[in-house]
């Protein structure tokens, strides 16, 4: 059997332990001509992640979510506001539900601005596992 037989259970245990720690999903959708994204969506089961992401947003009481935006100038001279939405959840949505939420939020943010809708620029509106949608630990 050798060393490999003893390493496999350790690696599997570590993988299972680490997968239990992942409690945040992040999506960046709507590729703009300057390389920025129109919308960033952060959904987390970890209140500390939400607290850190929202620490600069004034609020009374516990913060369970926030929205921030920043002005960007596009190469054509038009102004756009990139939006970041952070929220706490008691259970993460499925990957597909999360991707749909991020995509539809992108359309909503684009619709209220004077810009061409960038929400199909990367995935062409097709739901599939995306490198932009990932489970990850956020600082």
Phi and psi in degrees as GROMACS dihedral restraints (atoms count N, CA, C in turn):
[ dihedral_restraints ]
;  ai    aj    ak    al  type     phi  dphi    fc
    3     4     5     6     1    74.5    20    10
    4     5     6     7     1  -168.4    20    10
    6     7     8     9     1   -66.4    20    10
    7     8     9    10     1   -37.1    20    10
    9    10    11    12     1   -61.2    20    10
   10    11    12    13     1   -34.3    20    10
   12    13    14    15     1   -65.8    20    10
   13    14    15    16     1   -31.3    20    10
   15    16    17    18     1   -84.3    20    10
   16    17    18    19     1   -26.7    20    10
   18    19    20    21     1   -76.1    20    10
   19    20    21    22     1   -38.1    20    10
   21    22    23    24     1   -55.6    20    10
   22    23    24    25     1   -49.2    20    10
   24    25    26    27     1   -62.2    20    10
   25    26    27    28     1   -33.3    20    10
   27    28    29    30     1   -67.6    20    10
   28    29    30    31     1   -45.3    20    10
   30    31    32    33     1   -63.3    20    10
   31    32    33    34     1   -43.6    20    10
   33    34    35    36     1   -62.8    20    10
   34    35    36    37     1   -43.1    20    10
   36    37    38    39     1   -63.3    20    10
   37    38    39    40     1   -42.2    20    10
   39    40    41    42     1   -63.4    20    10
   40    41    42    43     1   -43.1    20    10
   42    43    44    45     1   -61.5    20    10
   43    44    45    46     1   -42.3    20    10
   45    46    47    48     1   -66.5    20    10
   46    47    48    49     1   -42.3    20    10
   48    49    50    51     1   -63.6    20    10
   49    50    51    52     1   -44.3    20    10
   51    52    53    54     1   -68.1    20    10
   52    53    54    55     1   -36.2    20    10
   54    55    56    57     1   -65.8    20    10
   55    56    57    58     1   -27.2    20    10
   57    58    59    60     1   -71.2    20    10
   58    59    60    61     1   -21.5    20    10
   60    61    62    63     1   -81.5    20    10
   61    62    63    64     1   -20.1    20    10
   63    64    65    66     1   -75.7    20    10
   64    65    66    67     1   121.8    20    10
   66    67    68    69     1  -142.4    20    10
   67    68    69    70     1    20.4    20    10
   69    70    71    72     1  -136.7    20    10
   70    71    72    73     1   138.3    20    10
   72    73    74    75     1  -119.0    20    10
   73    74    75    76     1   140.0    20    10
   75    76    77    78     1  -132.1    20    10
   76    77    78    79     1   134.3    20    10
   78    79    80    81     1  -128.8    20    10
   79    80    81    82     1   138.9    20    10
   81    82    83    84     1  -122.2    20    10
   82    83    84    85     1   116.9    20    10
   84    85    86    87     1  -130.5    20    10
   85    86    87    88     1   150.7    20    10
   87    88    89    90     1    88.5    20    10
   88    89    90    91     1    71.6    20    10
   90    91    92    93     1   -64.2    20    10
   91    92    93    94     1   120.3    20    10
   93    94    95    96     1   -93.1    20    10
   94    95    96    97     1   158.9    20    10
   96    97    98    99     1   -58.1    20    10
   97    98    99   100     1   -23.5    20    10
   99   100   101   102     1   -89.4    20    10
  100   101   102   103     1     5.7    20    10
  102   103   104   105     1    91.5    20    10
  103   104   105   106     1   -10.2    20    10
  105   106   107   108     1   -79.3    20    10
  106   107   108   109     1   169.2    20    10
  108   109   110   111     1  -108.9    20    10
  109   110   111   112     1   143.7    20    10
  111   112   113   114     1   -69.2    20    10
  112   113   114   115     1   -40.3    20    10
  114   115   116   117     1  -132.8    20    10
  115   116   117   118     1   137.8    20    10
  117   118   119   120     1  -122.0    20    10
  118   119   120   121     1   126.8    20    10
  120   121   122   123     1  -118.1    20    10
  121   122   123   124     1   126.4    20    10
  123   124   125   126     1  -123.0    20    10
  124   125   126   127     1   121.2    20    10
  126   127   128   129     1  -124.9    20    10
  127   128   129   130     1   126.6    20    10
  129   130   131   132     1  -139.8    20    10
  130   131   132   133     1   144.6    20    10
  132   133   134   135     1   -85.8    20    10
  133   134   135   136     1    -6.4    20    10
  135   136   137   138     1  -100.5    20    10
  136   137   138   139     1   109.2    20    10
  138   139   140   141     1   -63.6    20    10
  139   140   141   142     1   -26.5    20    10
  141   142   143   144     1   -67.7    20    10
  142   143   144   145     1   -36.0    20    10
  144   145   146   147     1   -62.0    20    10
  145   146   147   148     1   -46.7    20    10
  147   148   149   150     1   -62.5    20    10
  148   149   150   151     1   -44.5    20    10
  150   151   152   153     1   -58.6    20    10
  151   152   153   154     1   -47.3    20    10
  153   154   155   156     1   -64.8    20    10
  154   155   156   157     1   -42.2    20    10
  156   157   158   159     1   -68.9    20    10
  157   158   159   160     1   -26.2    20    10
  159   160   161   162     1  -110.0    20    10
  160   161   162   163     1    11.6    20    10
  162   163   164   165     1   -62.7    20    10
  163   164   165   166     1   -25.1    20    10
  165   166   167   168     1   -91.0    20    10
  166   167   168   169     1     2.5    20    10
  168   169   170   171     1   -96.2    20    10
  169   170   171   172     1   121.1    20    10
  171   172   173   174     1   -65.5    20    10
  172   173   174   175     1   134.5    20    10
  174   175   176   177     1  -158.5    20    10
  175   176   177   178     1   153.6    20    10
  177   178   179   180     1  -102.8    20    10
  178   179   180   181     1   129.7    20    10
  180   181   182   183     1    83.4    20    10
  181   182   183   184     1  -172.3    20    10
  183   184   185   186     1   -65.1    20    10
  184   185   186   187     1   137.4    20    10
  186   187   188   189     1   -94.2    20    10
  187   188   189   190     1   120.8    20    10
  189   190   191   192     1  -110.3    20    10
  190   191   192   193     1     2.1    20    10
  192   193   194   195     1   174.8    20    10
  193   194   195   196     1   166.0    20    10
  195   196   197   198     1  -162.1    20    10
  196   197   198   199     1   166.6    20    10
  198   199   200   201     1  -135.5    20    10
  199   200   201   202     1   132.1    20    10
  201   202   203   204     1  -130.3    20    10
  202   203   204   205     1   157.7    20    10
  204   205   206   207     1  -144.9    20    10
  205   206   207   208     1   158.5    20    10
  207   208   209   210     1  -142.8    20    10
  208   209   210   211     1   145.8    20    10
  210   211   212   213     1   -80.6    20    10
  211   212   213   214     1   136.9    20    10
  213   214   215   216     1  -129.3    20    10
  214   215   216   217     1   146.3    20    10
  216   217   218   219     1  -105.5    20    10
  217   218   219   220     1   127.7    20    10
  219   220   221   222     1   -83.5    20    10
  220   221   222   223     1   160.5    20    10
  222   223   224   225     1   -55.5    20    10
  223   224   225   226     1   -27.4    20    10
  225   226   227   228     1   -83.2    20    10
  226   227   228   229     1     3.8    20    10
  228   229   230   231     1    91.5    20    10
  229   230   231   232     1   -10.5    20    10
  231   232   233   234     1   -73.5    20    10
  232   233   234   235     1   147.9    20    10
  234   235   236   237     1   -96.2    20    10
  235   236   237   238     1   146.8    20    10
  237   238   239   240     1  -143.6    20    10
  238   239   240   241     1   152.5    20    10
  240   241   242   243     1  -108.8    20    10
  241   242   243   244     1   120.8    20    10
  243   244   245   246     1   -85.3    20    10
  244   245   246   247     1   135.0    20    10
  246   247   248   249     1  -116.8    20    10
  247   248   249   250     1   139.5    20    10
  249   250   251   252     1  -121.9    20    10
  250   251   252   253     1   126.0    20    10
  252   253   254   255     1  -117.1    20    10
  253   254   255   256     1   126.9    20    10
  255   256   257   258     1  -123.1    20    10
  256   257   258   259     1   134.8    20    10
  258   259   260   261     1  -150.2    20    10
  259   260   261   262     1   148.8    20    10
  261   262   263   264     1   -83.9    20    10
  262   263   264   265     1   149.8    20    10
  264   265   266   267     1  -143.1    20    10
  265   266   267   268     1   152.7    20    10
  267   268   269   270     1   -84.3    20    10
  268   269   270   271     1   -16.1    20    10
  270   271   272   273     1  -154.9    20    10
  271   272   273   274     1   130.1    20    10
  273   274   275   276     1   -64.3    20    10
  274   275   276   277     1   141.6    20    10
  276   277   278   279     1   -70.7    20    10
  277   278   279   280     1   161.5    20    10
  279   280   281   282     1   -61.8    20    10
  280   281   282   283     1   162.6    20    10
  282   283   284   285     1   -58.3    20    10
  283   284   285   286     1   -42.9    20    10
  285   286   287   288     1   -65.7    20    10
  286   287   288   289     1   -45.8    20    10
  288   289   290   291     1   -62.3    20    10
  289   290   291   292     1   -39.4    20    10
  291   292   293   294     1   -65.0    20    10
  292   293   294   295     1   -42.8    20    10
  294   295   296   297     1   -63.4    20    10
  295   296   297   298     1   -40.8    20    10
  297   298   299   300     1   -64.1    20    10
  298   299   300   301     1   -45.6    20    10
  300   301   302   303     1   -56.9    20    10
  301   302   303   304     1   -49.1    20    10
  303   304   305   306     1   -62.5    20    10
  304   305   306   307     1   -42.0    20    10
  306   307   308   309     1   -64.6    20    10
  307   308   309   310     1   -45.6    20    10
  309   310   311   312     1   -69.7    20    10
  310   311   312   313     1   -34.9    20    10
  312   313   314   315     1   -62.0    20    10
  313   314   315   316     1   -38.1    20    10
  315   316   317   318     1   -59.7    20    10
  316   317   318   319     1   -47.6    20    10
  318   319   320   321     1   -59.8    20    10
  319   320   321   322     1   -41.3    20    10
  321   322   323   324     1   -64.3    20    10
  322   323   324   325     1   -43.4    20    10
  324   325   326   327     1   -67.9    20    10
  325   326   327   328     1   -39.8    20    10
  327   328   329   330     1   -66.1    20    10
  328   329   330   331     1   -37.8    20    10
  330   331   332   333     1   -64.7    20    10
  331   332   333   334     1   -28.7    20    10
  333   334   335   336     1   -93.6    20    10
  334   335   336   337     1     8.8    20    10
  336   337   338   339     1  -123.0    20    10
  337   338   339   340     1   159.9    20    10
  339   340   341   342     1   -89.1    20    10
  340   341   342   343     1    62.0    20    10
  342   343   344   345     1  -134.8    20    10
  343   344   345   346     1   160.3    20    10
  345   346   347   348     1   -72.8    20    10
  346   347   348   349     1   134.9    20    10
  348   349   350   351     1   -61.8    20    10
  349   350   351   352     1   116.4    20    10
  351   352   353   354     1   -96.3    20    10
  352   353   354   355     1    11.3    20    10
  354   355   356   357     1   -75.8    20    10
  355   356   357   358     1   -13.9    20    10
  357   358   359   360     1  -106.6    20    10
  358   359   360   361     1     9.0    20    10
  360   361   362   363     1   -62.2    20    10
  361   362   363   364     1   -35.1    20    10
  363   364   365   366     1   -98.5    20    10
  364   365   366   367     1   -50.5    20    10
  366   367   368   369     1  -103.2    20    10
  367   368   369   370     1    -0.4    20    10
  369   370   371   372     1    55.1    20    10
  370   371   372   373     1    24.4    20    10
  372   373   374   375     1    78.9    20    10
  373   374   375   376     1    11.2    20    10
  375   376   377   378     1   -98.1    20    10
  376   377   378   379     1   128.8    20    10
  378   379   380   381     1   -79.4    20    10
  379   380   381   382     1   123.9    20    10
  381   382   383   384     1  -163.0    20    10
  382   383   384   385     1   160.1    20    10
  384   385   386   387     1   -55.7    20    10
  385   386   387   388     1   132.8    20    10
  387   388   389   390     1  -124.3    20    10
  388   389   390   391     1   143.0    20    10
  390   391   392   393     1   -66.5    20    10
  391   392   393   394     1   -20.7    20    10
  393   394   395   396     1   -81.2    20    10
  394   395   396   397     1   -16.6    20    10
  396   397   398   399     1  -107.6    20    10
  397   398   399   400     1   118.9    20    10
  399   400   401   402     1  -149.2    20    10
  400   401   402   403     1   152.3    20    10
  402   403   404   405     1   -84.5    20    10
  403   404   405   406     1   135.3    20    10
  405   406   407   408     1  -160.4    20    10
  406   407   408   409     1   160.8    20    10
  408   409   410   411     1   -90.4    20    10
  409   410   411   412     1   131.6    20    10
  411   412   413   414     1  -107.4    20    10
  412   413   414   415     1   138.2    20    10
